[in-house]
């Protein structure tokens, strides 16, 4: 494997991953700062910080119904992708 044999390539790829992780965190914080329902930022925090948590478990943690969680999660992810990519992913896919 070229990564294990070349420390410079490994460090370069690690740095890129680190920068992506920072970008994701900053974008999630921007969603939390949106002048809307604060639940969107909370939902994103759960998605990022607890990737193995089910939607049902996350809904219980933030004291909303699973149905409300699913609806708000969709909006939270749309806000996130719009801030991250500058457009809604569906819009982006439609032009590709």
N, CA, C and O atoms as a MOPAC input file, in Angstrom:
PM7 MOZYME 1SCF
protein

 N      0.83700 1    -1.18500 1     0.00000 1
 C      0.00000 1     0.00000 1     0.00000 1
 C      0.88100 1     1.24700 1     0.00000 1
 O      1.80200 1     1.35600 1     0.80900 1
 N      0.60400 1     2.17900 1    -0.89700 1
 C      1.44700 1     3.36800 1    -1.04800 1
 C      1.39400 1     4.28400 1     0.16600 1
 O      2.35800 1     5.00000 1     0.43600 1
 N      0.28000 1     4.27500 1     0.90700 1
 C      0.19000 1     5.13000 1     2.09100 1
 C      1.14600 1     4.68300 1     3.18400 1
 O      1.79900 1     5.51200 1     3.81800 1
 N      1.23000 1     3.39600 1     3.40400 1
 C      2.08900 1     2.90100 1     4.47500 1
 C      3.56200 1     2.98600 1     4.10300 1
 O      4.41500 1     3.03500 1     4.99000 1
 N      3.87600 1     3.00400 1     2.82900 1
 C      5.26700 1     3.06100 1     2.38200 1
 C      5.78900 1     4.48100 1     2.21600 1
 O      7.00000 1     4.69200 1     2.14700 1
 N      4.89000 1     5.45400 1     2.15200 1
 C      5.30700 1     6.82300 1     1.90900 1
 C      4.71400 1     7.74500 1     2.97800 1
 O      3.55200 1     8.14000 1     2.88900 1
 N      5.51800 1     8.08300 1     3.98600 1
 C      5.00900 1     8.92300 1     5.07300 1
 C      4.52500 1    10.29100 1     4.60700 1
 O      3.59300 1    10.83500 1     5.19900 1
 N      5.11600 1    10.85400 1     3.58300 1
 C      4.69900 1    12.16600 1     3.08700 1
 C      3.28600 1    12.10300 1     2.50300 1
 O      2.46700 1    12.98700 1     2.75200 1
 N      3.01000 1    11.06900 1     1.73600 1
 C      1.66900 1    10.89200 1     1.16000 1
 C      0.66000 1    10.68200 1     2.28300 1
 O     -0.43800 1    11.23800 1     2.25600 1
 N      1.04500 1     9.87300 1     3.27300 1
 C      0.15900 1     9.62100 1     4.41200 1
 C     -0.16900 1    10.92200 1     5.13900 1
 O     -1.33200 1    11.18400 1     5.44700 1
 N      0.84700 1    11.73500 1     5.41300 1
 C      0.63600 1    13.00600 1     6.10300 1
 C     -0.22600 1    13.95600 1     5.27300 1
 O     -1.08500 1    14.64800 1     5.81900 1
 N     -0.00700 1    13.99300 1     3.97800 1
 C     -0.78900 1    14.85500 1     3.09700 1
 C     -2.26200 1    14.44700 1     3.11200 1
 O     -3.14200 1    15.30000 1     3.22500 1
 N     -2.52700 1    13.15500 1     3.00100 1
 C     -3.90400 1    12.66200 1     2.99200 1
 C     -4.55800 1    12.85200 1     4.36600 1
 O     -5.74900 1    13.15200 1     4.45000 1
 N     -3.79000 1    12.68000 1     5.42800 1
 C     -4.30000 1    12.90700 1     6.77000 1
 C     -4.68400 1    14.36900 1     6.95100 1
 O     -5.72000 1    14.67200 1     7.54100 1
 N     -3.85500 1    15.27300 1     6.44700 1
 C     -4.14700 1    16.70100 1     6.55000 1
 C     -5.42900 1    17.04800 1     5.78800 1
 O     -6.24500 1    17.82900 1     6.27800 1
 N     -5.61000 1    16.48300 1     4.61000 1
 C     -6.82200 1    16.74000 1     3.82000 1
 C     -8.04600 1    16.27100 1     4.59300 1
 O     -9.05100 1    16.98100 1     4.64700 1
 N     -7.97800 1    15.08800 1     5.19200 1
 C     -9.09800 1    14.58400 1     5.99100 1
 C     -9.37400 1    15.48500 1     7.18700 1
 O    -10.53000 1    15.72900 1     7.53400 1
 N     -8.32600 1    15.97100 1     7.80900 1
 C     -8.47100 1    16.89000 1     8.94000 1
 C     -9.18100 1    18.17200 1     8.50400 1
 O    -10.07100 1    18.66200 1     9.20100 1
 N     -8.79100 1    18.70500 1     7.36700 1
 C     -9.42000 1    19.92200 1     6.85600 1
 C    -10.89600 1    19.68600 1     6.52100 1
 O    -11.73100 1    20.55300 1     6.78000 1
 N    -11.22300 1    18.53700 1     5.95400 1
 C    -12.62300 1    18.20000 1     5.68700 1
 C    -13.41500 1    18.12600 1     6.99100 1
 O    -14.54200 1    18.61500 1     7.07100 1
 N    -12.82300 1    17.51600 1     7.99800 1
 C    -13.49900 1    17.40900 1     9.29700 1
 C    -13.75800 1    18.79300 1     9.88700 1
 O    -14.83000 1    19.04300 1    10.43900 1
 N    -12.77900 1    19.69300 1     9.77300 1
 C    -12.96800 1    21.06700 1    10.24500 1
 C    -14.08600 1    21.75500 1     9.47500 1
 O    -14.91500 1    22.44800 1    10.06600 1
 N    -14.11300 1    21.56700 1     8.16600 1
 C    -15.14700 1    22.17300 1     7.33400 1
 C    -16.53400 1    21.68000 1     7.73700 1
 O    -17.48400 1    22.46100 1     7.79200 1
 N    -16.64400 1    20.40500 1     8.01400 1
 C    -17.92600 1    19.83700 1     8.43600 1
 C    -18.35100 1    20.43300 1     9.77600 1
 O    -19.51800 1    20.78400 1     9.94800 1
 N    -17.43600 1    20.55300 1    10.71400 1
 C    -17.75500 1    21.14300 1    12.02500 1
 C    -18.17400 1    22.60900 1    11.90000 1
 O    -19.14500 1    23.03500 1    12.52500 1
 N    -17.44400 1    23.37500 1    11.09600 1
 C    -17.77300 1    24.78700 1    10.91500 1
 C    -19.15000 1    24.93100 1    10.26600 1
 O    -19.93600 1    25.79700 1    10.64900 1
 N    -19.43200 1    24.08500 1     9.29400 1
 C    -20.72700 1    24.13000 1     8.61900 1
 C    -21.84400 1    23.76200 1     9.58400 1
 O    -22.90000 1    24.39600 1     9.58400 1
 N    -21.61900 1    22.74500 1    10.40200 1
 C    -22.62400 1    22.36200 1    11.39800 1
 C    -22.86800 1    23.50300 1    12.38000 1
 O    -24.00700 1    23.73800 1    12.78200 1
 N    -21.82200 1    24.20600 1    12.76800 1
 C    -21.97200 1    25.36300 1    13.65900 1
 C    -22.76000 1    26.47800 1    12.98600 1
 O    -23.54700 1    27.16900 1    13.63200 1
 N    -22.54800 1    26.64900 1    11.70000 1
 C    -23.29000 1    27.67500 1    10.95700 1
 C    -24.77600 1    27.35400 1    10.94200 1
 O    -25.60800 1    28.25600 1    11.04000 1
 N    -25.11300 1    26.08800 1    10.82000 1
 C    -26.53200 1    25.69900 1    10.87100 1
 C    -27.10700 1    26.04700 1    12.23200 1
 O    -28.22700 1    26.54700 1    12.33600 1
 N    -26.33300 1    25.77800 1    13.27300 1
 C    -26.79700 1    26.07900 1    14.62800 1
 C    -27.01600 1    27.58300 1    14.81500 1
 O    -27.87400 1    27.99400 1    15.59600 1
 N    -26.24100 1    28.40100 1    14.10000 1
 C    -26.35300 1    29.85100 1    14.20800 1
 C    -27.45300 1    30.43900 1    13.32900 1
 O    -27.74500 1    31.63100 1    13.42100 1
 N    -28.06400 1    29.62000 1    12.48200 1
 C    -29.14500 1    30.12000 1    11.63100 1
 C    -30.29100 1    30.61400 1    12.50300 1
 O    -30.60000 1    30.01400 1    13.53300 1
 N    -30.92200 1    31.71200 1    12.08500 1
 C    -32.01600 1    32.26000 1    12.90000 1
 C    -33.30400 1    31.45100 1    12.73600 1
 O    -34.35900 1    31.99100 1    12.40200 1
 N    -33.19400 1    30.17700 1    12.97400 1
 C    -34.34600 1    29.28700 1    12.87400 1
 C    -34.39700 1    28.46100 1    14.15300 1
 O    -33.72700 1    28.77700 1    15.13600 1
 N    -35.17000 1    27.43700 1    14.12900 1
 C    -35.29100 1    26.51600 1    15.24700 1
 C    -33.92100 1    25.91900 1    15.56900 1
 O    -33.26700 1    25.36400 1    14.68600 1
 N    -33.48400 1    26.02600 1    16.81500 1
 C    -32.16900 1    25.52900 1    17.24100 1
 C    -32.05900 1    24.01100 1    17.14500 1
 O    -30.95700 1    23.46700 1    17.22100 1
 N    -33.17100 1    23.33000 1    16.98000 1
 C    -33.14500 1    21.86800 1    16.92300 1
 C    -32.33800 1    21.35600 1    15.73500 1
 O    -31.80200 1    20.25000 1    15.79100 1
 N    -32.24200 1    22.13800 1    14.66200 1
 C    -31.50100 1    21.68900 1    13.48200 1
 C    -30.02400 1    21.49900 1    13.80100 1
 O    -29.41900 1    20.50900 1    13.38800 1
 N    -29.44800 1    22.43400 1    14.52800 1
 C    -28.05600 1    22.30100 1    14.93400 1
 C    -27.85200 1    21.14200 1    15.89000 1
 O    -26.84600 1    20.43600 1    15.81700 1
 N    -28.80300 1    20.94900 1    16.78100 1
 C    -28.72600 1    19.83500 1    17.72500 1
 C    -28.77100 1    18.50400 1    16.99400 1
 O    -28.00900 1    17.59000 1    17.31000 1
 N    -29.65500 1    18.39600 1    16.02500 1
 C    -29.75200 1    17.16800 1    15.23400 1
 C    -28.43900 1    16.89600 1    14.51200 1
 O    -27.96500 1    15.76100 1    14.50100 1
 N    -27.84900 1    17.91900 1    13.91400 1
 C    -26.56300 1    17.73400 1    13.23100 1
 C    -25.47100 1    17.30500 1    14.19800 1
 O    -24.62800 1    16.47600 1    13.85400 1
 N    -25.47700 1    17.85800 1    15.40000 1
 C    -24.50000 1    17.44000 1    16.40000 1
 C    -24.62800 1    15.94500 1    16.68500 1
 O    -23.62600 1    15.23500 1    16.77300 1
 N    -25.85700 1    15.47700 1    16.82700 1
 C    -26.05800 1    14.04900 1    17.08900 1
 C    -25.61400 1    13.20400 1    15.90100 1
 O    -25.01700 1    12.14300 1    16.08700 1
 N    -25.89500 1    13.65300 1    14.69700 1
 C    -25.48600 1    12.90000 1    13.50600 1
 C    -23.96000 1    12.80400 1    13.43400 1
 O    -23.41600 1    11.74400 1    13.12500 1
 N    -23.27600 1    13.90600 1    13.71800 1
 C    -21.81300 1    13.94900 1    13.61300 1
 C    -21.14000 1    13.27600 1    14.81100 1
 O    -20.21100 1    12.48700 1    14.64000 1
 N    -21.60600 1    13.58600 1    16.01600 1
 C    -20.93500 1    13.09200 1    17.21900 1
 C    -21.29100 1    11.65900 1    17.59300 1
 O    -20.51000 1    10.97500 1    18.25300 1
 N    -22.45500 1    11.21000 1    17.17700 1
 C    -22.91400 1     9.86000 1    17.52600 1
 C    -23.38800 1     9.13000 1    16.26900 1
 O    -24.58200 1     8.87100 1    16.12100 1
 N    -22.47300 1     8.79800 1    15.37000 1
 C    -22.86700 1     8.22200 1    14.07600 1
 C    -23.56800 1     6.87100 1    14.18100 1
 O    -24.27200 1     6.47100 1    13.25400 1
 N    -23.38900 1     6.17300 1    15.28100 1
 C    -24.02300 1     4.85700 1    15.41400 1
 C    -25.36500 1     4.92800 1    16.13800 1
 O    -26.04900 1     3.91500 1    16.28100 1
 N    -25.73800 1     6.11300 1    16.59100 1
 C    -27.01100 1     6.27500 1    17.27900 1
 C    -28.15000 1     6.22700 1    16.25800 1
 O    -28.06900 1     6.85000 1    15.20000 1
 N    -29.18800 1     5.50000 1    16.57800 1
 C    -30.33000 1     5.43100 1    15.66800 1
 C    -31.15100 1     6.71200 1    15.76500 1
 O    -31.03300 1     7.46600 1    16.73000 1
 N    -31.97600 1     6.94500 1    14.76300 1
 C    -32.86100 1     8.11300 1    14.79000 1
 C    -33.79700 1     8.04900 1    15.99800 1
 O    -34.09200 1     9.06900 1    16.62200 1
 N    -34.25000 1     6.86200 1    16.31300 1
 C    -35.13500 1     6.67700 1    17.46200 1
 C    -34.44600 1     7.08100 1    18.76000 1
 O    -35.03400 1     7.76400 1    19.59800 1
 N    -33.20000 1     6.65700 1    18.91900 1
 C    -32.43900 1     7.01100 1    20.11700 1
 C    -32.17700 1     8.51400 1    20.17900 1
 O    -32.30200 1     9.12500 1    21.24000 1
 N    -31.81900 1     9.10000 1    19.05500 1
 C    -31.55900 1    10.54100 1    19.02300 1
 C    -32.82800 1    11.32700 1    19.34100 1
 O    -32.77800 1    12.32200 1    20.06400 1
 N    -33.95900 1    10.88600 1    18.80700 1
 C    -35.23100 1    11.55200 1    19.08800 1
 C    -35.52400 1    11.54000 1    20.58200 1
 O    -35.96600 1    12.54400 1    21.14000 1
 N    -35.28000 1    10.41100 1    21.22500 1
 C    -35.49100 1    10.31700 1    22.66700 1
 C    -34.55200 1    11.25700 1    23.42400 1
 O    -34.95600 1    11.89500 1    24.39600 1
 N    -33.30300 1    11.33900 1    22.97500 1
 C    -32.31200 1    12.18700 1    23.64000 1
 C    -32.69700 1    13.66800 1    23.59900 1
 O    -32.43100 1    14.40900 1    24.54500 1
 N    -33.32400 1    14.09500 1    22.49600 1
 C    -33.66900 1    15.51800 1    22.37700 1
 C    -35.15400 1    15.77700 1    22.63100 1
 O    -35.66200 1    16.86800 1    22.37300 1
 N    -35.83800 1    14.75100 1    23.14200 1
 C    -37.22200 1    14.87100 1    23.59900 1
 C    -38.20900 1    15.30700 1    22.51100 1
 O    -39.02600 1    16.20500 1    22.71500 1
 N    -38.11100 1    14.64800 1    21.35000 1
 C    -39.10200 1    14.85600 1    20.29500 1
 C    -39.55800 1    13.49000 1    19.79700 1
 O    -38.90100 1    12.47500 1    20.03000 1
 N    -40.68700 1    13.48500 1    19.11300 1
 C    -41.17000 1    12.22800 1    18.55300 1
 C    -40.27200 1    11.81500 1    17.39300 1
 O    -39.56000 1    12.64300 1    16.82500 1
 N    -40.31000 1    10.54100 1    17.04800 1
 C    -39.52000 1    10.05800 1    15.91100 1
 C    -39.95800 1    10.73600 1    14.62000 1
 O    -39.13100 1    11.04000 1    13.76000 1
 N    -41.23800 1    10.96900 1    14.49000 1
 C    -41.76700 1    11.62600 1    13.28600 1
 C    -41.23200 1    13.06100 1    13.17100 1
 O    -40.79500 1    13.48900 1    12.10300 1
 N    -41.27500 1    13.78900 1    14.28500 1
 C    -40.73500 1    15.15600 1    14.28500 1
 C    -39.24100 1    15.13500 1    14.00000 1
 O    -38.73600 1    15.95500 1    13.23300 1
 N    -38.53600 1    14.19500 1    14.61900 1
 C    -37.09700 1    14.08100 1    14.39400 1
 C    -36.79600 1    13.84600 1    12.91400 1
 O    -35.91800 1    14.49500 1    12.34500 1
 N    -37.52300 1    12.92100 1    12.29600 1
 C    -37.28500 1    12.60500 1    10.88000 1
 C    -37.53400 1    13.82400 1    10.00400 1
 O    -36.77000 1    14.09400 1     9.07800 1
 N    -38.59500 1    14.55500 1    10.29400 1
 C    -38.92900 1    15.75000 1     9.50300 1
 C    -37.86000 1    16.84100 1     9.69100 1
 O    -37.40700 1    17.45400 1     8.72500 1
 N    -37.47500 1    17.06600 1    10.93300 1
 C    -36.47700 1    18.11000 1    11.22800 1
 C    -35.08500 1    17.69100 1    10.73900 1
 O    -34.28900 1    18.54100 1    10.33800 1
 N    -34.78700 1    16.38800 1    10.77200 1
 C    -33.49900 1    15.89700 1    10.29200 1
 C    -33.34100 1    16.19000 1     8.80300 1
 O    -32.26800 1    16.58600 1     8.34900 1
 N    -34.41100 1    15.99400 1     8.05700 1
 C    -34.37200 1    16.27000 1     6.62100 1
 C    -34.04800 1    17.74100 1     6.36200 1
 O    -33.23400 1    18.06000 1     5.49500 1
 N    -34.68600 1    18.63000 1     7.11500 1
 C    -34.42200 1    20.06500 1     6.96600 1
 C    -32.99900 1    20.38800 1     7.40100 1
 O    -32.30900 1    21.16300 1     6.73800 1
 N    -32.55000 1    19.79600 1     8.52200 1
 C    -31.19700 1    20.04700 1     9.02400 1
 C    -30.15200 1    19.63700 1     8.00300 1
 O    -29.18300 1    20.36200 1     7.77700 1
 N    -30.34300 1    18.47300 1     7.38200 1
 C    -29.38300 1    18.00500 1     6.37900 1
 C    -29.42000 1    18.88000 1     5.12400 1
 O    -28.38400 1    19.10500 1     4.49700 1
 N    -30.59300 1    19.36800 1     4.75800 1
 C    -30.68900 1    20.26500 1     3.60900 1
 C    -29.97700 1    21.58200 1     3.89900 1
 O    -29.26200 1    22.10000 1     3.04100 1
 N    -30.16300 1    22.12700 1     5.09700 1
 C    -29.44400 1    23.34500 1     5.48900 1
 C    -27.93700 1    23.10500 1     5.46700 1
 O    -27.17200 1    23.92800 1     4.96500 1
 N    -27.52900 1    21.97500 1     6.01500 1
 C    -26.11300 1    21.63100 1     6.07500 1
 C    -25.51600 1    21.53700 1     4.67600 1
 O    -24.47900 1    22.14200 1     4.40400 1
 N    -26.15500 1    20.79000 1     3.79600 1
 C    -25.59900 1    20.61900 1     2.45200 1
 C    -25.62500 1    21.92800 1     1.66600 1
 O    -24.74100 1    22.17600 1     0.84600 1
 N    -26.62500 1    22.75900 1     1.90900 1
 C    -26.68300 1    24.04300 1     1.21700 1
 C    -25.53500 1    24.94000 1     1.65300 1
 O    -24.90100 1    25.59400 1     0.82500 1
 N    -25.26800 1    24.97100 1     2.95100 1
 C    -24.14400 1    25.77600 1     3.43800 1
 C    -22.80700 1    25.19200 1     3.00900 1
 O    -21.88000 1    25.93200 1     2.68000 1
 N    -22.70500 1    23.87200 1     3.01200 1
 C    -21.44200 1    23.22000 1     2.67200 1
 C    -21.12900 1    23.33400 1     1.18500 1
 O    -20.00000 1    23.65600 1     0.81700 1
 N    -22.09300 1    23.08000 1     0.34300 1
 C    -21.86400 1    23.03600 1    -1.10000 1
 C    -22.37900 1    24.27100 1    -1.83300 1
 O    -22.08700 1    24.45100 1    -3.01500 1
 N    -23.13100 1    25.11000 1    -1.15800 1
 C    -23.65100 1    26.30900 1    -1.80400 1
 C    -24.95200 1    26.06400 1    -2.54200 1
 O    -25.48400 1    26.97400 1    -3.17800 1
 N    -25.46700 1    24.85900 1    -2.46700 1
 C    -26.74800 1    24.55100 1    -3.09900 1
 C    -27.30300 1    23.27100 1    -2.49900 1
 O    -26.59000 1    22.51800 1    -1.83600 1
 N    -28.54900 1    23.04400 1    -2.73200 1
 C    -29.20200 1    21.81000 1    -2.29700 1
 C    -28.67300 1    20.65500 1    -3.12600 1
 O    -28.48200 1    20.80500 1    -4.33300 1
 N    -28.43100 1    19.50800 1    -2.51100 1
 C    -27.84400 1    18.37400 1    -3.22400 1
 C    -28.73500 1    17.93300 1    -4.40000 1
 O    -28.22300 1    17.51200 1    -5.43700 1
 N    -30.04200 1    18.02900 1    -4.24400 1
 C    -30.93000 1    17.66500 1    -5.34100 1
 C    -30.73300 1    18.59800 1    -6.53800 1
 O    -30.76200 1    18.16200 1    -7.68900 1
 N    -30.53500 1    19.87100 1    -6.25400 1
 C    -30.25500 1    20.84400 1    -7.30600 1
 C    -28.92200 1    20.50100 1    -7.97300 1
 O    -28.80900 1    20.51700 1    -9.19900 1
 N    -27.92300 1    20.19300 1    -7.15700 1
 C    -26.60400 1    19.84600 1    -7.67500 1
 C    -26.68200 1    18.60000 1    -8.56500 1
 O    -26.09900 1    18.57100 1    -9.64900 1
 N    -27.40200 1    17.57800 1    -8.10400 1
 C    -27.52600 1    16.35100 1    -8.89100 1
 C    -28.28300 1    16.58000 1   -10.18800 1
 O    -28.02200 1    15.90900 1   -11.18600 1
 N    -29.21000 1    17.51300 1   -10.18200 1
 C    -29.99000 1    17.75100 1   -11.40100 1
 C    -29.15300 1    18.39400 1   -12.50900 1
 O    -29.50000 1    18.27600 1   -13.68400 1
 N    -28.06100 1    19.06800 1   -12.15500 1
 C    -27.23400 1    19.67600 1   -13.19800 1
 C    -26.06300 1    18.80100 1   -13.60600 1
 O    -25.36200 1    19.11400 1   -14.56900 1
 N    -25.84400 1    17.71900 1   -12.89300 1
 C    -24.72600 1    16.81800 1   -13.24400 1
 C    -25.09100 1    15.86900 1   -14.34300 1
 O    -24.26700 1    15.05100 1   -14.75200 1

